[in-house]
Amino acid sequence: MEFFVNAFLLALLAATTIAIVRMRRLIATTMLFGIFSLLMAAVFVVLDAVDVAFTEASVGAGISTILMLATLAICGAKQESVPRKQLPAIIVVVVTGAVLLWGVSGLPDVGDPTAPATTHVYKRYVEESGTEIGVPNIVTSVLASYRGYDTLGEVAVIFTAGLGIICLIGAGTGQQRRRRNGNDSGDDV
């Protein structure tokens, strides 16, 4: 049964990807990106990575979609057709994909009991995290203590990215306001 769920999700991801590449309307492309993120969240749930699925659903499908729609509202939803050379881009994508597939080929199988993550760190987390950290939930103890600096770094990166996007959107609206009022000197009215 799990195989069929995985195959179905993979087929939906492939169909969504093809639709994104072929779509010319930016608003429809934005919606398809949101759908793709929700499908990836479902894949993460199937892989028993519910915390990653939650992050993907909230950031990928939620915040990113809202920010892209806000950007389209500011910049306009029409795409200019620009003639471009596609061969270098295709070569970069194929080489990057080959390197990624080569890198993934060395990973252990999902759920392999002899994988390093399940033979070394796993036992310590399960057996000692409750007494070492004092938190009964293993996931909470790992994220809050063992990976505390990593989690803090991720929060800092997301905050910085959000702040940068807010500044970019704010700068765009200020420029549009100056153009509408006929004041190009840089002073907001």
Backbone torsions as a table, in degrees:
resi	resn	phi	psi	omega
1	MET	NA	-41.9	-179.5
2	GLU	-62.6	-34.6	177.8
3	PHE	-60.6	-42.7	-178.5
4	PHE	-67.9	-37.0	176.6
5	VAL	-63.9	-45.7	178.8
6	ASN	-62.6	-43.1	179.4
7	ALA	-64.3	-41.4	179.2
8	PHE	-63.5	-45.8	178.7
9	LEU	-64.2	-40.5	178.0
10	LEU	-63.9	-39.7	177.6
11	ALA	-64.7	-41.4	177.4
12	LEU	-64.4	-40.1	177.2
13	LEU	-62.3	-43.5	179.6
14	ALA	-64.6	-43.1	179.4
15	ALA	-64.5	-40.8	178.3
16	THR	-64.5	-41.1	178.8
17	THR	-61.9	-45.0	178.4
18	ILE	-62.6	-41.0	179.1
19	ALA	-64.8	-39.1	178.4
20	ILE	-62.8	-44.0	-178.0
21	VAL	-66.1	-37.2	-176.3
22	ARG	-85.1	-17.5	-175.5
23	MET	-71.8	139.2	178.9
24	ARG	-110.1	-17.2	178.6
25	ARG	-87.4	124.6	-173.5
26	LEU	-66.1	-35.9	-179.6
27	ILE	-67.7	-38.2	177.0
28	ALA	-67.9	-37.8	176.8
29	THR	-63.2	-40.4	177.7
30	THR	-61.9	-43.3	178.5
31	MET	-64.6	-39.3	178.5
32	LEU	-66.0	-34.9	174.8
33	PHE	-62.5	-39.1	176.2
34	GLY	-63.4	-41.9	177.6
35	ILE	-63.6	-41.6	178.3
36	PHE	-60.0	-42.9	179.0
37	SER	-64.3	-39.7	176.7
38	LEU	-64.8	-39.3	176.7
39	LEU	-64.5	-39.5	177.1
40	MET	-65.0	-36.0	175.9
41	ALA	-62.2	-39.6	177.1
42	ALA	-64.9	-38.3	176.5
43	VAL	-62.4	-42.2	179.2
44	PHE	-64.9	-35.2	176.7
45	VAL	-64.7	-43.1	178.4
46	VAL	-61.9	-33.8	179.4
47	LEU	-83.1	8.5	179.4
48	ASP	63.4	32.5	175.1
49	ALA	-114.8	68.5	-172.7
50	VAL	-66.7	-34.7	179.0
51	ASP	-65.5	-38.8	176.4
52	VAL	-68.7	-37.8	178.2
53	ALA	-62.7	-41.3	178.5
54	PHE	-62.3	-44.1	178.8
55	THR	-63.7	-43.3	179.4
56	GLU	-62.9	-41.5	-179.3
57	ALA	-67.7	-42.4	-176.7
58	SER	-76.9	-43.4	-178.1
59	VAL	-84.4	-51.2	-175.8
60	GLY	-67.2	-50.9	-176.6
61	ALA	-87.2	-31.7	-175.9
62	GLY	-87.8	-75.3	-172.7
63	ILE	-64.7	-44.6	-178.5
64	SER	-62.1	-41.7	179.6
65	THR	-64.5	-42.4	178.3
66	ILE	-63.2	-42.7	-179.9
67	LEU	-66.6	-38.4	178.2
68	MET	-67.7	-38.8	176.8
69	LEU	-65.7	-38.9	176.3
70	ALA	-64.1	-39.3	177.7
71	THR	-64.1	-41.8	177.7
72	LEU	-64.9	-34.5	177.7
73	ALA	-65.8	-33.8	-179.3
74	ILE	-81.8	-47.0	-172.6
75	CYS	-88.3	-21.2	-175.9
76	GLY	104.6	150.7	-173.9
77	ALA	-99.7	12.8	179.9
78	LYS	-102.9	136.1	-179.5
79	GLN	-101.2	131.0	176.7
80	GLU	-82.2	135.2	177.9
81	SER	-84.7	120.9	-178.9
82	VAL	-119.7	124.5	177.3
83	PRO	-66.4	132.4	-177.8
84	ARG	-143.2	158.0	178.4
85	LYS	-87.4	121.6	-175.4
86	GLN	-94.9	-18.5	-176.4
87	LEU	-61.1	-46.7	178.2
88	PRO	-61.0	-37.3	179.1
89	ALA	-66.2	-40.8	179.1
90	ILE	-64.9	-40.0	178.8
91	ILE	-63.5	-43.5	178.9
92	VAL	-62.3	-42.4	-179.7
93	VAL	-65.4	-43.7	-178.7
94	VAL	-65.6	-43.8	179.3
95	VAL	-64.8	-44.8	178.6
96	THR	-62.0	-43.2	177.5
97	GLY	-61.7	-41.6	178.8
98	ALA	-64.1	-41.1	178.5
99	VAL	-65.1	-41.1	177.8
100	LEU	-64.2	-43.3	177.8
101	LEU	-63.9	-39.0	177.0
102	TRP	-63.6	-40.9	179.0
103	GLY	-67.4	-38.6	-179.3
104	VAL	-71.2	-27.4	-177.5
105	SER	-63.2	-22.1	179.4
106	GLY	-87.8	-4.9	-180.0
107	LEU	-78.0	150.9	175.7
108	PRO	-71.6	161.2	178.6
109	ASP	-64.8	154.1	177.8
110	VAL	-65.8	128.0	179.5
111	GLY	81.4	9.2	-179.9
112	ASP	-66.7	119.7	-177.2
113	PRO	-71.1	-13.2	179.2
114	THR	-98.5	5.1	178.9
115	ALA	-67.3	148.2	-178.7
116	PRO	-57.1	-34.1	-179.2
117	ALA	-66.8	-29.6	-179.1
118	THR	-94.3	-11.9	-179.2
119	THR	-100.4	-24.9	-175.5
120	HIS	-109.1	-65.7	-172.7
121	VAL	-74.9	-36.2	-174.6
122	TYR	-55.9	-47.3	-177.4
123	LYS	-61.2	-41.9	-179.7
124	ARG	-65.4	-43.3	179.4
125	TYR	-60.7	-46.9	-176.1
126	VAL	-69.8	-44.1	-172.7
127	GLU	-84.1	-32.5	-170.1
128	GLU	-116.5	-10.5	-175.4
129	SER	-66.0	-34.6	-179.8
130	GLY	-63.4	-41.1	-179.8
131	THR	-84.8	-34.3	-178.7
132	GLU	-69.7	-43.3	-174.2
133	ILE	-99.9	-33.5	-178.4
134	GLY	90.1	10.4	178.4
135	VAL	-111.6	126.0	-176.1
136	PRO	-71.1	-25.6	-179.8
137	ASN	-82.5	122.8	-175.6
138	ILE	-66.9	-42.5	-178.9
139	VAL	-62.6	-44.0	179.2
140	THR	-62.9	-42.2	-179.6
141	SER	-66.4	-36.4	179.1
142	VAL	-68.3	-47.3	-177.3
143	LEU	-70.7	-36.4	-174.9
144	ALA	-85.9	-26.2	-175.3
145	SER	-116.6	-64.0	-176.0
146	TYR	-63.6	-36.8	179.8
147	ARG	-114.0	31.8	-176.9
148	GLY	-61.7	-45.0	179.9
149	TYR	-67.5	-36.2	177.2
150	ASP	-63.3	-45.1	178.5
151	THR	-64.1	-41.1	177.0
152	LEU	-62.4	-40.3	176.9
153	GLY	-63.2	-41.3	178.5
154	GLU	-63.6	-41.2	178.4
155	VAL	-63.4	-41.1	179.1
156	ALA	-63.9	-40.8	179.1
157	VAL	-65.0	-45.1	-179.9
158	ILE	-65.0	-40.6	178.3
159	PHE	-63.4	-44.5	179.6
160	THR	-63.5	-41.5	178.8
161	ALA	-64.0	-43.7	178.1
162	GLY	-62.3	-42.2	178.3
163	LEU	-63.4	-41.0	177.6
164	GLY	-63.6	-40.9	178.9
165	ILE	-66.1	-41.9	178.1
166	ILE	-61.3	-41.3	178.3
167	CYS	-65.0	-40.9	178.8
168	LEU	-65.4	-43.2	179.0
169	ILE	-66.0	-40.6	178.1
170	GLY	-64.5	-38.8	178.4
171	ALA	-66.2	-37.5	179.0
172	GLY	-65.8	-40.6	-179.1
173	THR	-70.4	-33.8	177.4
174	GLY	-65.4	-40.6	178.2
175	GLN	-66.6	-40.7	179.0
176	GLN	-65.1	-38.7	179.1
177	ARG	-63.0	-42.1	179.8
178	ARG	-65.3	-39.0	179.7
179	ARG	-66.4	-40.7	-179.9
180	ARG	-65.7	-36.2	-178.6
181	ASN	-86.9	-3.3	179.4
182	GLY	73.6	21.6	-179.6
183	ASN	-112.1	97.0	-179.3
184	ASP	-97.4	12.3	-177.0
185	SER	-77.3	-12.2	179.8
186	GLY	103.6	-8.2	179.5
187	ASP	-90.6	129.8	176.1
188	ASP	-76.8	142.7	178.8
189	VAL	-96.9	NA	NA
